[in-house]
Amino acid sequence: MWRGLYTAATGMMSEQKRTDVIATNLANAATHGYKRDVTIHKEFHPMLIKRINDYGENGSLGVSTAPFNSLAELGTSKEDVTQIKGFNADPFKHPNIGELGLGDRIDEIAVDYGQGAIESTGNTYDLAIVGDGFFAVQTPEGVRYSRNGAFFKNTQGYLQDIRGYNLLDTAGNPIRIPANVPDSRVVITGNGIVSIPGTEVRLNPVTNRWEAFGNMDLHQNLAQIQFVEFGDRLATQKQGDNLFYLVNDNDGNPPAAQGVNPDVRARIMNPDAQPRPASGEILQGSLEKSNIAIVSEMVELIHNHRMYDANAKAVQTQDTMLDKSVNEVGNVGG
């Protein structure tokens, strides 16, 4: 009885956590580049059940079958009263009751990296990712990764996101658009190369600003956006603000290769946990929407509510049975 109470309670806890995840997904349905979370349920280790006194010392059904070799010799048959609802009390065939589940738990909150719909905006610094890949931005906590490509040019010409974090190039430096280059002349290719008019960029001593010079009918490569991906889906985790961080150990080392002794973790790293050039493509003038389907999430929320309610009723039933056991069964003899 206590076991049933705990099993139902763990189900309620799992469904409550799942509700929180669905609510977060719905709250970010309009967030560009957002990737939905999915709860992964895992069953607690089940118990293998057998009846008390099912087996005697010789491994049979509590009785010595020697020298008998069949039910007929024991004076019974398969039509005996012990054959109820398919349960077999045959001493020559060990009864199998099976496993008893002990509830479930949330094993992991996984990220669904499925592609979101592409929305055309026409803005020069709106960048959508088609396929795998992340943009690298500089934050006060270090380099972080994002799928949100809604960038803009600040007053100093640096490309930043809505939080003011600089978009980084492959060398780890912020990307700065020269002051005399109009936005309409900035071209960003599918692999992240940013090109502008002119043949060189230098500091103008008169205006004290970085400007493009030379033949403005030609285009020069200014920088290449740090556009990366990871071979291991567990290499990054959500930080908040639609950002991902690289998972490190306490010493600042990236995850070790699978099966490697932790003592040599600092020397042998998991190559799939390191950023590498992305296989996806950048689309200029567009944004990637979230991959959340609101209708599907609402259906999941309704289903989740029903599951939670079923577990809650199971808890109430178990509590009622315990109450009767304590307050009524004990008074039967009186």
Summary of the structure (lengths in Angstrom):
residues: 334
radius of gyration: 32.3
end to end distance: 23.9
largest distance: 113.7
contacts: 930
relative contact order: 0.18
helix: 23%
strand: 30%
